[in-house]
Amino acid sequence: MQTLDANHKGFLLTQSNSLLHFAYGSVINSGGFGYLNEVGKVDASKPLECYLQARKIQVFGLSHLMELADCKNLVQHGVDSLSNLFRDKAVGGFYNSIDINGKPLSKSKFAYDHMFVLLAATTAREVDVAGAQELFDYSEKIIEKYFWDGHHRMMNNHWDQDFTTLDSYRGINSNMHAVEALTAAFEATGKPVFRDQAYEICMQAVDVFARNNQWMLPEHFDAQWKVLKDFNSENPADPFRPFGITIGHLFEWSRLILQIGLCMPPNSEEHSWILEGARALYEIGKNDGWAADGFPGFVYTLDWNKKPVVKSRMQWVAAEAVMAAFTLWKVTGEGKYLEDYFFWWSYIQEHVIDNEYGSWHHELNANQEVTSFTWSGKPDVYHAFNACILPLLPFGASFIGSAKLLKAN
């Protein structure tokens, strides 16, 4: 069995730096980070998007803390973008997207964006850039006021632009990234409220919703958190709200619940659902998601009979698969997870990494050919970068917590 030897870590470090350098191309001198095309240039036809600003801050911030490069000015650039271009100073919260002149392009304010702003602000605090603490405090207040549902112990999904009307849709995607952001905020601040909210979301999502559906985690719900199994059946390849079971999210939740478990006070019986749920989600992702149509790679989605619906191979799914395998191996010590880790990395190296232009192909078909059915270009290095740095950092509950440990040592 392969091990995490110097050669593999050297590969991860080289790939981390390559992804970081590709992300440099997103910088817009007038403000913000743009949507990157296949060769790493800003696609001027695309709007500036809030979550992409935040993800770039995360990548540049972790790179700085890991001393891969001096990225403090880029983190500052991102904080300024969120604070000056995306913050709605009249009503509150953050715009989903804006044009090059700063005009809002969406009529809604999304939890998804605000969770990433909190994650970015958490990272920027540790890099110690101007305005980061203010951004953190502000995003925390907006999330608590508009998105946290104290009754259901989950996050609402989206409001209209003025925060007057809450949409009836509830989604698992924004809650998943809430767990990511809240866990990071807890490790950065030590405030138990962040950890406790993350844990409660995880319990609802996995120990209730997933368990009650044979671990096939539902993605879509109504205002009372009743499952909407047919949601988006007419638009199954939606990039954020696809129909059916999303393979990548099974892996992502598997990792996230294991990580929040590292933060909880010891009580083996109370938290026993975590490892059970992490294994179960992972097994469906592995057994039903990999080569579901007879060809290598993870399909994007399955229906409720575990039949493939959208067969595109998304780069972020492969990244989450290797991270889930690595995390399960670290938690359990079981070699089968490490075998999966290396097997999927071999697939990524052979098919997903673009050795010509850099970064990872965002979408492939069953023949491993580049397609753009759901994603065009290469807007983002966030998932791929995380997959590369996870084994290079001390094992912990969040990337920012692990980076702090690395810096302290």
N, C-alpha and C positions, 0 to 999 in steps of 0.2 A: 504493500500500500504506500502511496506517495505521502510525503510529509511536507509541512510548511518550512522548507529548507531555504537557505540563502538564495538559491537560484529563483525559486518562486517569489520570494519577497522582493528580489531584484526586479523581476518582471512587473510585479504590482507597482513598485515605485516608479519604474520607467513609464508604465501606462498612466499612472496618476499625473505625472508631469506632462505627458502628451495631452491628456484631457484638459489639464489646466491651461496649457498654451492655446489649445483650440478655443477655450472659453474667452481668452483675451480678445478675440475678434468681435465679441458682442458689445464692447464698450462704444457708446455713442458720446462723442465729445460734448454735445449740447446737453446731455443728461440721460441717464438710464442705460439699460442694456437691451439690445435688440434681439430679434429672432434670427437665428443663424441658418443659412442654407447649407447645401451639401458640402461646400468647400470651405465653410467657416467664415463667410461674409454675411453682414447684416442684410436680411431680406427687407428692403424698404417698403414692400407691399403689405407687410404684416404690421399690426399694431404693436405698441409696447404693452406687455402684459404683466400684471402685478406679481403673479406667482413666479414668473421667470426672473424678475428683479430680485425677489427674495432668495430664490435658489442660487443665483449667482453670488449673492452675499454669503450664503452658506459655504459654497465651494471656495471662494476666495478667502473667506475667514478661516476655514479649517486649514487651507494651504498655508496661510500666514502662521497660524499657531503651531503647525507641524514643521515650520521652517522650510517648506518646499520652495517658497519664494516670498519676497516682501510684497504683500498684497494689501497693506493697510490702506493705501490710497484708493484701491478699487472697492474695498469695503466701505470707505467713506463715500465714494461715488454712488454706491448702491443705497446707503442710508439717506443721502441727500435726495436721491430719486424718489424713494418711498415717501419721505417727509415733505418734499416740495412739489412733486409732480402728481403723485398718486393719492395723497391724503386729501380728503374732502374737508376743507377747512370750514365750509358753511354748515354742513349737516353732520359730518363725522364719518369715521371709517375710511376705507380705501377703495378707490375705483378699481374695477376689474381690469379694464384696459383703456388706453388713451391713444390718440393719434400723435403724430410728431409735433403738433402744436399744443398738446396738452389737453385736448378736448376729450371728455369721457365718451366711450363708445358703447358701453353696456348700460342697460337700464336697471341692473341689479347689483347688490353688494353680497358677495359670497363668503361663506365661512371658509371655504377652501383657501381663498386668498389671504384671509386674516390669520389663519393658522400658520401659513408660510411667513407672513410678516412677523409674527411672534417668534418663530424659529430663527429668522434672519436677525431680528433684534437681539435675541439671546446670544447669538454668535458674535454680533458686532460689539456687544457689551464686553465680551472677553478680549476682543481685539483692541478695545478702548478707543473707539473713534467718537468724535463729537456728535452729539444727538442720539447716540445709541440707547442710552438709558431712558431718554424721553420717549423714543419710539417704542421701547419695551413697555414702559408704564402706560402709554396711550393705547397700544394694541391690547394689552391685558384688560384695560377698562372697557374697551369696545366689545371684546369677546364676552366678558362677564355680563355686560348690559344687554347685548342683542343676540348672542349666539348660544350661550350656555342655558340649557333647559334644566332647571333644578328639579323639576318634577320627574322627567323621564331620565335624567342623569346622562344626557346626550347633547350634542350640539345641533341647533337648528341649521338649516342649509343655506337659505338666502332670503333677503329682503328686497323690496324695491329700492330705488336709489335714495329715497328720502327717509328710509327706515320707518315708514308708516305702515306698510303691509308685509306681513310675513307669509311667504309662500307655503303651501300645504305640503310640498314635497320634503321628505327627509332622506338623507343619503349616508351610506357607510363610508364613502371615500373621504369626505371632509372630516368625519370623525376619526378615521385612521390617521390622517395628518394632524389632527388635534392631539392624538396620543403622542405622536412624534414630537410635536412642539412642546407640549406640556411636560413630557419627560425631560427634555432638554432644559426647560425653564426650571424644573425642580433641581436638576443637577447643578445648574448655574447659581441658583439663589438659595436653595435649601428650604424653600417655602412648601410645607406639606400640601397646601391646597392644590398645587399643580400635580403632584404625584397622585393625590386622591382622586381628582377628576379623571386623570388618565386611566387609573385602575378601574374606576366605575364604568367608563366607556368600554374598556376591554372586556369586563365581565358581561356587559349587555351584549356586545357584538359577538363574542365567542361563546361564553358559557350559556347564553340564552339563545340568541338568533341562530348561530351556527349549529349549536348542539341540537336545537329543535328542528333543524333541517338536514339531519344526517351529515353535519359538518360542511354542507354546501352553503357557504355564507351568502345570505341574500344581500343585495346591494341597495335596493330601493324600497321605500316605505312611505306610508301616508303620515298625516300629522299626529296620529296616535301610535305610530310605530308598528303598524300592521304591514306585513310584507306585500309588495306589489310585484308579483312574479312575472307579469307580462310587460312591465315597464320598458319602453324603448324597443319593443320587439320589432317595430317598423324601422328602427334606426340602430341596429345591433352593434355597429362598430363605433359608436360615439366614443371620443377619446377620454371622456370623464365619467359618463354614465351609460356604459354599454349594457345591453340586455344580457340576462343570465348570470352565470358564475364567472368572475374574473380571476383567472389563474394567478396572475401576478399579485393580486391582493391576498390570496390565500397564503402565499409565501411571506408577504409583507406583514400581515397580522401575526403569523407564526413567530417571526422575529421580534416584533414589537411587544407581544405579551410576555415573551421570555425576558426581554429587557426590563419591562416595568416590574417584573417579578424580582429582579435584582435589587430594586429600590424598597421593597416592602419589608416591614418588620417580620422576623421569622415566625412562621406558623404553618407548618407543613400540611396540616389537614385543611386549613382554610384556603390555601393557595394551590391545592393539588390539581385543580382544574387547568392551571396554566400549562403544565407540561403535557397533560392529556390533550388539551386543545391544540397546542403547538404541533404535536406529533400528527394529530388527525388532519389538520388543515394542510400540513406539509405533504402527507401521504396522498391526499386527493390531488394536490398540485403536481406531484411527481407521477403518480400512477395514471391519472386521467388527463393531465395536461401535456405531458411530454409525448411527442410523436402520436398525438391522438388521431391523426389522419394518415398515419403510416410513414411520415417523413420526419427527420430530425427537427428538433426545436419545440418550444412551447407554443401551443395555440393561444390566442388571446382570450377567447371565451368558450364556455360550454352551455348547453341548455340544461334543463332540470333532469334530464335523463343521462347526463354526462356525455352527450354527443357534441362534437365541435360545431360551433356556430361561425365565429370569425376565426379563420385559420392563419391570419397574419402572425408572424413572429415579431414581437415587439422587444426592442433591446432592453427596456426597463424590466420586463418580466424575467429575462435571463439574469439580470443583475440582482433582482430580489431573490431569485432561486439560490444563487451562490451565497448570498448573505444569510438566508434562512438555514441553509445546510451548514455553514460555518458556525452559526450561533447555536444550533442544536448540537453540533459536535462539541463546542466549548462547554455547554451546559451538561451534556450527558456523558461525554467521553466515548461515545459509540462510533466505531470506525466507519460504519455504513454511511454516515452523514459526510464524513470527509471524502469517501469515495465518490459520492454524488457531487460534492464540491469540485473536485478535480475533473470529473467527467463533463460537467457543465462548463467549466472554464475552458476545456479543450474545444467545446463547441463554439464558445465566444471567440476564442483565438482564431479558429478556422473560418468562421462565417460572419461574425458580427463586427469585429474591429475593422475599421477602414484604414488599411496601411498606406493608402495613397494620399488621401486628403485629411486624415485624422478623425478623431472621435469614433463613435460607433454608429453603424447603420441603424436608423430608428425603426425601420420596418422591413421585413423580408417576407417573401411568399414561401410556399412549401418547397420550392426548388432552390431556396436560399438566394433568390434574386431580389434586388432592392425594389421596393414598391412604395407608394405613397397613398394608399387607400385611406388610412386614418391620419398618418403623420407625414408631412412634407418636410424636407430638409433635416437639419440636426439642431433643433432649437436649444437643446439642453444637455449638459453633461452630468447632471446631479446624481442620477441613479448609478451610472457607470462609475463616476468618481467615488461614490460611497462604497461600491463593491470593491474597489481597489484599495481603499484606505482602511476598511474594517479590520483586516488581519494585521495591518501595520501598527495599529493603535492598541493600547492596553484594553482588554475586554471589559466593557462596561455597559451602562444602560442607555447612553446616548453618545453621539459623536462628539458633542461639545464637552461632555463629562470626561470622555476618554482622552480628548485632546488636552484638557486641563491636567490630567494625570501625567500625560507624556511631557508636558511643559514643566511640571513640578519636579519630575525626575531628571 
